[in-house]
Amino acid sequence: MSCDEVAVHLLYFIKERDEEIKKVWKRATELLGEGEEVKVLEEYSQLTLARSFASPLAELSLYLRGDVVVLQLLILAPEEDPGIAKRLKEVASEEMSLFLGETLLFISRDREKIARLYGDVSWRRSELTQGELYLLEKGDERDSYLLLSSLPRRDFFLRFIYIDLLGRKLSREADLFLEQLQAIRQRRKEFESRASQLLSEKCCSLEEFEGVIEKLSLIYIELAQYLEWISGKVTALREDIHDFESEVRRLLAGEDEIFSQSMKGFSYALDTLMYERENFILAQEKVKNAMDVVRMKISIERGKETVELQHESISLQVAAGFIEFIVVFYYTLNSWKILAGKAFAALSPGVILLTLAAFSSSVVLFTHAVAAARKENRRLTREMVASVALILVFAAAMFLLSVRSP
């Protein structure tokens, strides 16, 4: 049978269980009638050609890549096709859970016949190593191509199917990511608005300031989570685009209008994701700056409280020192009066007042010096030595005054 013209139907499905493949293959080969089944194993970038079946009407091949199943139906006489492709699609759809799409590749080497059938229709065109490829129709479920070439070998179909799979995956990813990005962009704007509101709130206490910090921290964490999601999608999309470009480059032999047009859509999705990623980074910086401003306000408030506490502490220390002075003065006065007896009565009030004031002050200085030394974890300081010396001097003065009095 002549192979000047063939129609190649590529049907893409998602399978959940391996049993589905066996059922589909059994029913599909029954559609083709008598033929010869060949178990082959060829692989290209994790796309595996697992089985092939040839009959007088058509050839059927099964490709696998992960959970994706590709059925390739090559009809040798398209004008005499009894509707095998339609029935194959129905059978596979009954057995497998999700239909991903279909690609029709019409192959012919009769350029004159194509020109008579289609006239001067302007299609996007790409020059491949195998021949000239034209994009006839691009739809949601089915893409149609025309390849001016003789029937290619298996390696061409492995590469073409792999590129077609990548293109379909990228199209789904780009559409899905851009759709999800709409909601994420709105969330970013809400976060930025909320952060501005929190920053402009009037707070009168440390508790209120700390509440603002807590709310800003939650916004910062949520922004970080969204940013991580966007960065992951950017990485995945960039890797797939790079893979797609590399594979297309191997297939091309000259001018390219078909795949370059697809690349524009993929690149637009990638650029949009990267642009929004920068917006999230800026939003994070704004929230971080807002947190720094609030923390500065908290530091100022704490500084005010510290100054107030210091003033209160100084007042308390002065009061405590004065009380300590009075107590020492009173008990020293009574002790001196008892010990000196008549000698004390002969002393002038001015001498008694000055001596007791000096002695009491030196005792107060000593207790403060001891407290300061303990705070610094020191056993002995100059202040302690000086205050002890003063105590001894004034105690000696009290003794001499008592002895010399008549």
MOKA-V539474 format. One record per residue. N is the residue number from 0. PHI is phi in radians with two decimals (NA if undefined). Layout:
# MOKA-V539474
{{N & PHI} {N & PHI}}
This chain:
# MOKA-V539474
{{0 & NA} {1 & -1.18} {2 & -2.03} {3 & -1.15} {4 & -2.35} {5 & -2.44} {6 & -2.05} {7 & -1.96} {8 & -1.79} {9 & -1.95} {10 & -1.92} {11 & -1.92} {12 & -2.38} {13 & -1.84} {14 & -1.93} {15 & -1.76} {16 & -2.31} {17 & -1.13} {18 & -1.09} {19 & -1.07} {20 & -1.11} {21 & -1.08} {22 & -1.15} {23 & -1.09} {24 & -1.12} {25 & -1.09} {26 & -1.22} {27 & -1.19} {28 & -1.18} {29 & -1.16} {30 & -1.13} {31 & -1.41} {32 & 1.39} {33 & -1.26} {34 & -3.08} {35 & -2.07} {36 & -1.68} {37 & -2.20} {38 & -1.55} {39 & -2.09} {40 & -2.51} {41 & -2.15} {42 & -2.34} {43 & -2.52} {44 & 0.87} {45 & 1.21} {46 & -1.69} {47 & -1.94} {48 & -1.49} {49 & -1.65} {50 & -2.52} {51 & -2.56} {52 & -2.41} {53 & -2.07} {54 & -2.30} {55 & -1.08} {56 & -1.52} {57 & -2.81} {58 & -2.15} {59 & -2.09} {60 & -2.25} {61 & -2.06} {62 & -2.02} {63 & -2.31} {64 & -2.60} {65 & 1.13} {66 & -1.68} {67 & -1.68} {68 & -1.99} {69 & -2.08} {70 & -1.83} {71 & -1.88} {72 & -1.91} {73 & -1.81} {74 & -1.61} {75 & -1.35} {76 & -2.30} {77 & -0.99} {78 & -1.22} {79 & -1.86} {80 & -1.13} {81 & -1.49} {82 & 1.57} {83 & -1.15} {84 & -1.06} {85 & -1.12} {86 & -1.20} {87 & -1.11} {88 & -1.09} {89 & -1.13} {90 & -1.10} {91 & -1.14} {92 & -1.17} {93 & -1.24} {94 & -1.65} {95 & -1.91} {96 & -1.32} {97 & -2.41} {98 & -1.61} {99 & -1.62} {100 & 2.58} {101 & -2.42} {102 & -2.18} {103 & -1.89} {104 & -2.06} {105 & -1.61} {106 & -1.98} {107 & -2.64} {108 & -1.97} {109 & -1.69} {110 & -1.10} {111 & -1.16} {112 & -1.14} {113 & -1.09} {114 & -1.15} {115 & -1.18} {116 & -1.27} {117 & -1.93} {118 & 1.17} {119 & -1.73} {120 & -1.17} {121 & -1.59} {122 & -1.94} {123 & -1.23} {124 & -2.31} {125 & -2.40} {126 & -1.64} {127 & -1.81} {128 & -1.11} {129 & -1.50} {130 & 2.77} {131 & -1.56} {132 & -1.95} {133 & -2.10} {134 & -1.61} {135 & -1.48} {136 & -2.72} {137 & -2.23} {138 & -2.22} {139 & -1.18} {140 & -1.97} {141 & -2.26} {142 & -1.95} {143 & -2.12} {144 & -2.24} {145 & -2.17} {146 & -2.05} {147 & -1.47} {148 & -2.97} {149 & -1.34} {150 & -1.07} {151 & -1.25} {152 & -1.45} {153 & -1.07} {154 & -1.10} {155 & -1.14} {156 & -1.16} {157 & -1.01} {158 & -1.24} {159 & -1.12} {160 & -1.12} {161 & -1.10} {162 & -1.14} {163 & -1.11} {164 & -1.10} {165 & -1.08} {166 & -1.09} {167 & -1.15} {168 & -1.08} {169 & -1.12} {170 & -1.09} {171 & -1.13} {172 & -1.08} {173 & -1.07} {174 & -1.12} {175 & -1.15} {176 & -1.10} {177 & -1.16} {178 & -1.17} {179 & -1.16} {180 & -1.16} {181 & -1.06} {182 & -1.18} {183 & -1.16} {184 & -1.09} {185 & -1.10} {186 & -1.10} {187 & -1.07} {188 & -1.10} {189 & -1.13} {190 & -1.09} {191 & -1.11} {192 & -1.11} {193 & -1.11} {194 & -1.11} {195 & -1.12} {196 & -1.09} {197 & -1.10} {198 & -1.19} {199 & -1.56} {200 & -1.17} {201 & -1.55} {202 & -1.98} {203 & -1.98} {204 & -2.49} {205 & -1.08} {206 & -1.07} {207 & -1.19} {208 & -1.07} {209 & -1.15} {210 & -1.13} {211 & -1.12} {212 & -1.03} {213 & -1.09} {214 & -1.16} {215 & -1.13} {216 & -1.11} {217 & -1.11} {218 & -1.10} {219 & -1.07} {220 & -1.14} {221 & -1.15} {222 & -1.07} {223 & -1.12} {224 & -1.15} {225 & -1.13} {226 & -1.10} {227 & -1.11} {228 & -1.09} {229 & -1.10} {230 & -1.07} {231 & -1.11} {232 & -1.20} {233 & -1.06} {234 & -1.09} {235 & -1.10} {236 & -1.17} {237 & -1.10} {238 & -1.13} {239 & -1.16} {240 & -1.13} {241 & -1.09} {242 & -1.10} {243 & -1.09} {244 & -1.05} {245 & -1.10} {246 & -1.20} {247 & -1.10} {248 & -1.07} {249 & -1.24} {250 & -1.49} {251 & -1.38} {252 & -2.25} {253 & -3.05} {254 & -1.05} {255 & -2.36} {256 & -1.98} {257 & -1.35} {258 & -1.28} {259 & -1.14} {260 & -1.16} {261 & -1.10} {262 & -1.08} {263 & -1.06} {264 & -1.14} {265 & -1.16} {266 & -1.16} {267 & -1.09} {268 & -1.10} {269 & -1.13} {270 & -1.10} {271 & -1.14} {272 & -1.10} {273 & -1.16} {274 & -1.11} {275 & -1.22} {276 & -1.07} {277 & -1.10} {278 & -1.10} {279 & -1.21} {280 & -1.10} {281 & -1.13} {282 & -1.09} {283 & -1.06} {284 & -1.11} {285 & -1.09} {286 & -1.15} {287 & -1.09} {288 & -1.11} {289 & -1.08} {290 & -1.10} {291 & -1.13} {292 & -1.10} {293 & -1.15} {294 & -1.08} {295 & -1.12} {296 & -1.11} {297 & -1.11} {298 & -1.08} {299 & -1.12} {300 & -1.10} {301 & -1.16} {302 & -1.10} {303 & -1.07} {304 & -1.11} {305 & -1.12} {306 & -1.09} {307 & -1.08} {308 & -1.13} {309 & -1.12} {310 & -1.07} {311 & -1.11} {312 & -1.14} {313 & -1.11} {314 & -1.08} {315 & -1.15} {316 & -1.12} {317 & -1.11} {318 & -1.11} {319 & -1.12} {320 & -1.12} {321 & -1.14} {322 & -1.09} {323 & -1.07} {324 & -1.05} {325 & -1.09} {326 & -1.09} {327 & -1.10} {328 & -1.05} {329 & -1.13} {330 & -1.21} {331 & -1.17} {332 & -1.03} {333 & -1.15} {334 & -1.14} {335 & -1.13} {336 & -1.06} {337 & -1.24} {338 & -1.30} {339 & -1.43} {340 & 1.14} {341 & -1.14} {342 & -1.06} {343 & -1.14} {344 & -1.17} {345 & -1.39} {346 & -1.31} {347 & -1.32} {348 & -1.04} {349 & -1.08} {350 & -1.11} {351 & -1.07} {352 & -1.12} {353 & -1.16} {354 & -1.13} {355 & -1.13} {356 & -1.10} {357 & -1.15} {358 & -1.13} {359 & -1.10} {360 & -1.12} {361 & -1.14} {362 & -1.16} {363 & -1.09} {364 & -1.07} {365 & -1.12} {366 & -1.08} {367 & -1.20} {368 & -1.13} {369 & -1.11} {370 & -1.09} {371 & -1.13} {372 & -1.13} {373 & -1.13} {374 & -1.09} {375 & -1.62} {376 & 1.00} {377 & -2.11} {378 & -1.46} {379 & -2.48} {380 & -2.28} {381 & -1.11} {382 & -1.09} {383 & -1.13} {384 & -1.10} {385 & -1.13} {386 & -1.18} {387 & -1.10} {388 & -1.07} {389 & -1.15} {390 & -1.04} {391 & -1.14} {392 & -1.10} {393 & -1.28} {394 & -1.15} {395 & -1.12} {396 & -1.11} {397 & -1.11} {398 & -1.16} {399 & -1.14} {400 & -1.12} {401 & -1.24} {402 & -1.30} {403 & -1.39} {404 & -1.23} {405 & -1.17}}
